[in-house]
Amino acid sequence: MSTSKYQVTAEEVQFSAMNPNHPRARAAHARMRAQRVHLAHAAFAKQVADLEAATAAMAPTAEEVQTVGFHSGRSLDKTHPDHATVRKVRAWRDNERQLETMRQQLAGQVERLPNVDSDIERADRELGEFKAIEAEQQKQQAAAEESARRFPNANRSA
């Protein structure tokens, strides 16, 4: 994630709080929203990677899986010699199920990431159009002021 793409200055935050519908404010909000989404995605991806590593580290052997299959449907007393093995394999299976769910959520997030980036592009495009209009207005005003200065009597009615 390129963080410079999502940077918002304190001045922009303050300006957008005072003028929420201004194109500059919309652009700042789009970048802030994208930054939050990308950071949340990165944090969730790290959680998935951590759980994958933990799950891989606790993967049971074929013998342990067979032991659990033998005790399938039974409730083992804590003093039973296979109790720890059964708990380990069940915990591993729970982690695998949780991982599958998290992978699906992560895939859904990845599909939505381009949307926030396109929001930034749209807001920046609107801001560029606004700045162009504003520059044209300033140029016209400067020309009118120059004309008034050069020809002070031109606007007087006869």
Secondary structure, DSSP 4 states (H G I P E B T S, - for coil): --GGGG---HHHHHHHHH-TTSHHHHHHHHHHHHHHHHHHHHHHHHHHHHHHHHHHHTPPPHHHHHHHHHTTTPPPPTTSTTHHHHHHHHHHHHHHHHHHHHHHHHHHHHHHHHHHHHHHHHHHHHHHHHHHHHHHHHHHHHHHHHHHHH-TTTTS--
